[in-house]
């Protein structure tokens, strides 16, 4: 689950993290009113969508004076903002954040995330604030500082101070080291307490009056922990999310729409990624990422088919299940039921291996679906068959 920048800033500010003053606007009149209340000569008009790169796409405008605020708010509100993260269709801007302008001396990068390799939380920081961190990692990896956090003791003050020194913040005086360390500690605490999967500040800014603030803020949350955060769930903006992904979440399906022609239904994120890779290896593209999870039942399989078949680009469905906890015969029965209930109009290639695979094969063989459902035992052969069908 993602939230907007202004919502993320409200959360981190509760943990002592300084953020610029700002107000929300949904109309040009509200934008002007917000700028008047801020009482600043310079304000920044910022589009609020669930994507980064807004500035490069024209969704962030520095505005000097009320007339500039009015012009920029008029231009941004309602625009179809296209960034690297929105895809070519872009996202419509329905909300603005009107924020006080900053006298900026320096821009930094900071994030808290989970290192899957070490199974620990890690802090990343860089002097290259405002840049795409992926680009920095590729071209100048030595500029990225890293602190791995021991989960039993958490972030220690000396680690936060080491990051501050690594960013050369002592040039702004000894008080800045203490201020930055406290800033980093607050962000780490917010990450842990709010059960985040990502907390990114890009940029962190040092102002002309020697303050450190989060000029932007992105937060992602661990969906498995949201039951502990009723207030956070209320922040979800369903208008910003793909309707299919919203529908998938209601049935505990992990679904992401893509642009290919082969609908995928897989159990386990690792197998799902491997399935998408092998489809591309054989010359086609997946229409979605769909993980039915390890506790899939007949109903969930039926809902998965409904999601996949809503995509008019899908020419073939590839069901790839390795039965461990989930039982192959349940998946097979779900496929048969879904085919009849959902009125599937495209061929289905099925690879079922593992628990009760033999029973699953019997269910498909006796389903009466004939050549519309094709059973293939080998992973590579099944993927190749799905690609062949999608192209024919």
Secondary structure, DSSP 4 states (H G I P E B T S, - for coil): -B--HHHHHHHHHTTT--B--EEEESSHHHHHHHHHHHT-SEEEEEE--S-S-TTTTT-EEEEESHHHHHHHHHHHTT-EE--TTT-TT-EE---EEEEE---EEEEEEEEEEEETTTTEEEEEEES-TTS-HHHHHHH-GGGEEEEEEPTTT---HHHHHHHHHHTTGGGG-HHHHHHHHHHHHHHHHHHHHTTEEEEEEEEEEEETTS-EEESS-EEEE-GGGGGG-HHHHTT--GGGS-HHHHHHHHTT-EEEE-SSSEEEEESSHHHHHHHHHHHHHTT--BSEEEE--TT--HHHHHHHHHHHHT-TT--EEEEEEEESSS-HHHHHHHHHHHHHHHT--SEEEEEEEETTHHHHHHHHHTSS-GGGEEE--SHHHHHHHHHHHHH-
